[in-house]
Amino acid sequence: MTSIRDSAAPWQSPPGVRARPVAPQVVRRVSELVGADPEALAQTLGLLTPHQLAGVAALPDPLPVTAAVRAAALDGTAGALDPEDRRVLLAAGVLVLDRVDVLLGATGASVERLLAPPLAGHLQLADGRFRVADPRLRAVVHEDADLTERTAVHAALATELERAGEPGAARWHAALATLAGDPALADGLVRLARQRLGQGCAVAAHAVAREAASHGTGDVRARAFLVAGRAALLGGHLHDAAGWLERVASTGVATVQDDAERARDAVLALVDARHLDRPGTGSGAPSPGPGAAGPLPPDDEDPPGVRLARLVVPVARATVSPADRAALAAVVEALGRLDRYPREADEVLARAVVTAAPYRETVAWVGADGLSPLAEAHLRVVQALVLLRGGDAEQAARVLDDAAARLPVSHVVGGLAAEVARRTVGSDTLAAGLRAVGPDPVPAAVAVCRDLGYPRPATVPSLVVSAVRTCRGGRDGLADVWARWADVLTARELDVARLVADGLANKQVADRLCVSVRTVEVHLGRVFRKVGVSSRAELTVVALRPAS
């Protein structure tokens, strides 16, 4: 992955765009969708709102099409697409499951048509799955289709998905095919959004909940507002979250008010953390729920780590998925112990780092659970802090660079990411960029970075340092375990095991190895059986365990 530092200031508006701060993860995502052309990037960013640029509001999907994007997308054979080709590409671009059989059934196209020019150059097929090769063409085809064409495609996809035994995806497309609100669809959409949120798929959950809100009435609509607010929160889109949660309050539906209040507390803790950064309460770091450590012993003045832990508690209480709860409970416990019991904090966080499944950037409708963007942002920022305090500023910078490029790190833990970046060599620009789109670090964030004297890896090896170096292929990597496993795993199974232990999700592994997600799942299942584990988390822990 390219480092954030590879560009001088990627969060600043490119030439030709009115100067507005842009969050690092927004620049990365937009550049992935419009290509590396500076003109296309500048034009697209110029069409986004300030909240979208700052990363606190969701990006439109697809992105708005600019002249530069259109010219690049329609270069070559794409400009000669006939209406039937465009209909197939439109269906492929909106279908939430990448199943070739559903695409063929909904469009009436043949496999031969997909394998022949010009579609062969625009759709990548493997093992019954497909992918639109160029996201710019997806956006252009979607924009050029009129409302009638879009609704017809969604209706056809809904019918085919129902036939294929995918009721959740079918309901989503049926809702998009409905020009007027249909209350009969709303309750199922709310359940689907909650299910996606429980798997850490905050972006997908937000989209589904928004659609549910447009169809629902009464209690169902209030629940849709709530799920949309929580999904926006866990996606890091704090402006959107505040708006949805205000709408929950306006419904007067009592059954959703408690959950909405917890989500509002979390938004406030992220946007305005200073009111919670108060020393001297003597309360320690309260537990966010099951799996978290209890309060630390009271004292006359809470140390900085405890005060930072207090900022995370409201977010932990607003989480939905078990993976998010476990990760944030570990963050709270690690911060709470950081000042007085640094080795215990190190151990707690190391376990969380090793076992956490990273957030998947693509909209996920199937697959294993993972962290939401906000939960992983908290984990990675505190991971960087522990690395920095353990004396490994270089590794801390790498972790923070990667996190800032993918996740909403600017607001978490009282602006801690900016302060950690300021104290790592070469990260001054990143620190300034994070402050431009987020709050100034609270006093506790400054104080917790000030004392960098313990424990040095040379004398007391840090478990977080070891885990990160091992997972990222450092000098003290997994040579021993790979040598042992090479006797029982095939070469491809060993490749899959390496990438999973490196923290990649199945989709990322598939992209890296140029195979389908299903192929990765098959190989991973065989790895589990041969190595004697039952989950990717257990696989990573076994891989990290020293040879006896």
N, C-alpha and C positions, 0 to 999 in steps of 0.2 A: 504494500500500500504506500502510495506517495505521501511523504511527510507534509504536514501543514507548512513547514518552513521552506518547502520547495518554491513557494511563491512569496514574494516580498511582503505582501499584505493582502491575503486572499479575502479578508472580510471587508475590505474597502471597495467602494463602487469603482468599476473599471472606467477608463476614459470615455467621455460622452454621456455618462449617467450622472444626474444630479447627486452630489456627494451625500450619501446616507450610509450609516454603518450596516454591515452585513455579517451575520453570524457565520462562522467557519463551516458548520454543517450545512448551511443553506447554499453556500458557494459550491461545496463539494457535490451536493445532490443536483443542483441545477446544471453544473458542468457535466455531470454524468448523463443528463437527459438531453442537453443541447449540443454536446461536443466541446472540443477544445478551442473552437474559433472564438477569439476575443470579442468580435463584433456580435456574434450570436449571443454570447454570454451577457454582454453589456445591454443589448436590446431586451433580452428576457428579464434581467434584473430590473431594468427600468420600468417594466410593467407590473411589478409586484408592489404591494402595499408596504409601508414601513414596518408593520407588525410581521408580515411575512418575511421581510428581509432580516429582521431581528430574530427570527426563529420562534416567535411566540404565537404565531398563527400558522395554520396548516397551509401548505402550498396547494394551488389548484392542481387537479389531475384530470386530464393532461394539462401541462403548462400551456399558457397562451402562445400561439404561433407568431413568430416575428418574420420579417422579410428574409433575414439571414438564415433562419432555421428552415423556412420553406424552400429557399434556394438549395440548401444542402440536402434536404430530404428528397427533393424531386430531381436530383442530379442523376443522369443516366437513365436506366430503364424505368425507374419509378414514375417518371413523367408520362410514360405511355401505358399506364395501368388502365384496363378497361373497367366498366362499371361492376362486372362480376368479381374481378380481382379486388377492387376496392371494398366490395361488400365482405369478402372473405377476410381482408385485413382489418376492416372495422370490427368484425366479430372477434377476431383474434386479439385485437387491442383492448376490448372491453371484457372479455371472458375472464372470470376470476380463477378458473381452474385451467391448467395448461394441458388438457386432455385432447388429443387429436380426434378421437372418436366423437366427442361432443362438438367440436368445431365442424367436422364433416357432416354430422347429422343435422346441425342447425342451419348450415349454409347450402346443403345439397351438393357440395363440391366433392370431387373424387380425389383419392390419394395421388393419382397421376397428375392432377392439376397442381397440387401443392408441390410436387417434385419437379415440375417443369417451369422454365422461365415464363413470366418474371417472378412468380411467387417463390420459386426456389431460392432466389436471392434475398428474399425478405422474411421468410419463415425458416427457422432452424428446427429440424425434426430429429428426435432420437427417442427410441424405446417408448413410442406412443405418446410422447410429450412434444410440445412445441414452444418456441420463443420468438417474439417479434425481434428481428435482428437490430433494427434501428428505432429507438424510442422517438426520434424526430418524425419519422414517417407515421408512426402511430398517432402522434399529435395532429399532424396535417390531415390524415385521413379522417380522424374524428371531427376536426373543425369543419372540413368540407362537406361532411354528411349533414343533411337537414334533419329536423326533428322527426319527421315521418320515418326516415331511414333508420335512425338510431332506435326508435321505439320498436320498429319491426324486428331489428336484430336482437334486441333484448328479449322480446316476446319469443322468438324462435329459440334462443338460448335457454330461456326458462323452461320451455316445453321439453327440450332435449335433456336438460339436466335432471328434470323430474323423472324422465324415462331412464336415465342412467343411475338413479338412486342417490342423487345429491340434492336433497330437499332444501338445505340451507342456502346453497348457491342459487338454486332455482327460485327461491323466494326473493332473493336480492335482485335478480334480473327481472322477475315479474314486477317488482316495485318500480324499477326503472322504466318498465314498459307501460306504466300506468300514468296517463296524463293528468288525471284527477286523483286526489287522495283516496286510498282504499283502506279503511279502518281494519278490514279483515286481515290485512297483511302486517299490521303494525306490531301486534303482540309477538308474532314469530320473529320479526326483525329485532325486537328488543332482546329476546332470548338469544338470538344469534350473536348480537353485539356483545352481550354479557359473556357468552362462551368464548368469543375471540379475545375479549379483555382478560378472561381468566387464563388464557394461554400466552399472555404477554403481547398480543398483537394489537397494540393500542391504535395504530394508524387505521387498520381494517375496522376495528371496533368503532372508531370515531365516524368513519364513513357510513357504516351500517346504522348507527344510532341517529345520525343526522337524517338519513332517509326515513327511519321509523318515526321521527318527530314530525315529518311532513305528512305522514299518513294517519298518525294516532290522534285520539281524542281522550279527554278526561285523565284517568289514572295512568293509562298506557302512555299517553303523551308525556306526563310528568316523569314516568320512569325512563322514557327515551331521552328527555332532557338530562336526567341524572347520569345515565350511562355515557351520553355524549360529553358531559362535563368531566366525568372521571377519566374517560379515554383521552380527551384533550389534555388533561393534567398529566397523565402518565406518558403521553407522547411529548411532553415538554412545551405544549402550545398553551401557555398560561393565559394569554389574552382570550383565546377561544374558550378556555375552561371557565374563566370568570363570567363570560357572557352566557354560557349555557346554565351555569349554576344560579345566576340571577333569574333566569327564566323558570328554574325549578321553584324558587321562592315565590314567584308570582302565581304559581298554580294553586297554592294553598292545600296541596295534597299532603296530609300529615305523614303518611307511610314512607315518604322519601326524604323528609326533612333532616333526619339525623345523619343519614349518609351524605346528604348535600352539605351539611354543616361541617362534617369532617373534611370533605374535599375543599371547601372554602378555606378552612384553617390551613390546609396544605398549600393552597395558592398563596395565601398571605405570608406563610413562612418562607416561601420562595421569593416572592416579590419584595417583601419588606421585612427582612430578617432581623433588623436592628432591635425591634421591640422585644424579641426573644433572647437577644444576646445580652443578658443582664447577670453580672456576677453577684455572688453573695446570697443566692436563694437558699443554699444549703440542701437542695433537694436531690442533687446528683442528676443522672440521666435516667428518666423514667423509661420503663419497658414499653415498647410499642405493641406487644402481643406475644403469642406463643413463640418460643424459640429464642427470645431475647433475654439478655442478662437483666438481673434486677438492679435497683438503684445502687449507686455507689454510696459509701458512708458519707454522711453530711460533714461539711466543713464550713469555716467562716466565709470562704469565698470559693466558688466553683472554678476549677482550672479551665483553661481554654478548650481542651478537648471535650470536657463535659458540656460546656456551653454550646459547642458545635453539635454535639450529640442531640441536644435539646431541639436544634433546628430541624433535625431529620425525623424526629418523632412524629410530628403531624403528617408528614409524607408517608411514613410507615403505616400510620393508622388509616390512611386513605387508600392503601393498595388493595388489589383484588386477587391477584394470582399468588399461589403458594411460593413460586420462585421469587417474585418480588418481595414477599414478606420475609423470606429467609435471607435474601441479600441485604435488605435494609435493616433487619434485626442485627445482622453481623456488623453492618456499618455503625449502628448506634452503639453496640457493645464495644467495638474496637475504639471508637472515638472516646467513649466514656472511660476506657481503661488506659488511654494513650499516655497520659501524663504520669500516672502513678505506677501503672503495671504495663510498661511498654512491651515486654515479651509476651504477655497474655494477649494484648491487642494485636500483636504481630501474628500470633497463632490463629486467633479468631478470623482475621482478615484473610490469611493465607488459605484457610479452608474454603472461605467464600469465593475467593478468586479462582481456585482450582475447580470447584464444582459448578460454578455459574455458567449457564448457557447464554452466549451473547445475544443481544437484540438482532433480529433479522430485518434488514432494511426493506425487503420486498414485502408486499401485502401477502400475508400468510393465511390461507384458508384451510390448510391441512398441515400436519407435521407435529413434531415434539414441542413441548413448552419451552419458552425462553424468557429472558428478562424484557421488561418494557424499556423504552429509551430512557425514561427518567430514573428508573431503578439502576440501570447499568451506569448511567452518568454519575450517580452517587458513589457506586462501587469503585469506578475507575478513578475518580478524583481523590477519594480517600486512599486508594491504592497508591496513587502518585505521591500523596503526602507521606505515607509510611515509607515508601522508597526513598524519598528526599530526606526524611529524618533518620533513616538508616544509613545515610551516606552515599546512596547511589543516585546522584542527581541526573546522570545520563539516562539511566533506565526510567527514572521518573518523568523526564522530558519525553521519552518515547511513548510511554503510556498516555501521557496527557495529550500529546500530538494526535495520536490515534483516536482518543476519545473525543477531542474537540472537532475532529473531522466528521464524526458520525453521530454525536450525541449532544443533547442540550445541556452542556456543562456549565454555562455562564451563570446560572442562577442558583445552582445547588450548593448546599452547605455554606450559606452566607457569602457567596462569591469566592469560595476557597480556591477554585481553579485558577483564577487570575493571580492570586497571591502565590500559589505554588509555581505558576509559570514565571512570575517575576523573579523567583529565586533559583531558577534553573538556567544554565548558560545557554544563550541564544534564543530564549523565549520571550524577550521583552516585547516583541511585536505581537506575539500571541496574547500576552498579558494585556496589552493596550486594546487589542481587538475584543477580548472578552469583556473588558470594562466598558467598551463602547456599546455593547448590546445587553449588558447585565448590570447589576448593582456594584457599587464599590464594596470591597471585602469588609465584613464586619470586624470590629476590634479583635474578636476571638480568632478569626482566620489569620489575622496578622500575627497575633501572639503565638499561635500554635506553630507557625513557621519560623519563629524567631530563634527558638532553642533547637539547634541542629546538632547537638553534641552527643547523642546517644542513639541506639547502640551501633557502633561501627561494624560492618560486616567482617572486617579483618579479625575482630576479636570475638564478636557474638554473631554468628551467621543469622541473617534474617530469613524467616520462612517465606515471607513475601518475595524477597529478592530471589531466593532459590526457585520458588514456584514460577515467577515471571521469566527468569533466565531459562529455566528448563522448557517452559511452554513456548518461548520465543526462539528456541534453538541456540541458546548461549553456549559458552565454552563448556560449562558443566551440564551439558544437555543429556539427551536420552540414549546415548550411544549404547550403554549396557543393555537397557531393556529392548531396544530395537534388535540388537544382536541375538538376544534370547528369543524374541518373538519371531525372528526371521526363520527359525526352525519349524514353526507351527503355522505361520501365516504365509499366504501367497504374496507376491510382490505388490499386487494391487490392493490387497487387504491391508498390507503394511502401510501403503500410501494413505489409505483412508484413516487408519488408526493414528498415524502421525498428525494428520490435519485436524482430526477431532480432538486429539490431545492438545493441539495448538489453539483450541478454542473456536474453531470454525463450525458454523451450522452446516447441515446437510446440503443446503442450496449452495453455499459458498464452496464446499468441498466439490460438489458437482461441477461448478464453474471452473474451479482450479484444474480438475482432472479431465474436463471436457467430456463428461458423461452425464447421464440423467440422474435426477434425484432418486428415482426408484433404484437405479443401479447402486448408488451409494448406500441406500437403505439395506439392500440385499447383502452387500459386502460387510456393512457394519454389523448386521445380524450374525454373520458368520464369525466375525471378530469376537463378538460377545461370547458366542458359544465356545470358541477355541481357547480364549483367554480366561473364561470362567467368571464373567461379570454380567450384570443385567442392565446397565445404563451407561450413557456417555460420561456422566459424572464419575461413576465408579471406575470406568476405564481410565480416566485421567488421573484419578487418585492412585490406582495401581501402577500406572506408568511413572508417576512421580516418586513412588516408593523405592528407596534404595534396595539394591540386591542384597539378600541376606547371605 
